[in-house]
Amino acid sequence: MANTKSALKRVRQAETATARNKSLTSRMKNLRKQALTTAEAGDKDAAQKAYSEFTSAVDLCAKNNIIHKNKAANLKSKTSKSMKG
């Protein structure tokens, strides 16, 4: 365990960041599943809205360095492609 005050503070900060990152990552994954299922159901308007929310969440994760920007582009591309096909 950490001994210094600064090390203890870094442990607390890491726990906070981990919780935030897990929340955003989970939201991103759930929105992707939602976009794909609405596209499968055939509801174009709902699918487009879900895809828009998904891309927004992915961009937010990329902006906050939770995922790499290339990973974000890859996710958006794959999701868009599977929604069309």
Secondary structure, 3 states (H helix, E strand, C coil): CCCCHHHHHHHHHHHHHHHHHHHHHHHHHHHHHHHHHHHHHCCHHHHHHHHHHHHHHHHHHHHCCCCCHHHHHHHHHHHHHHHHC
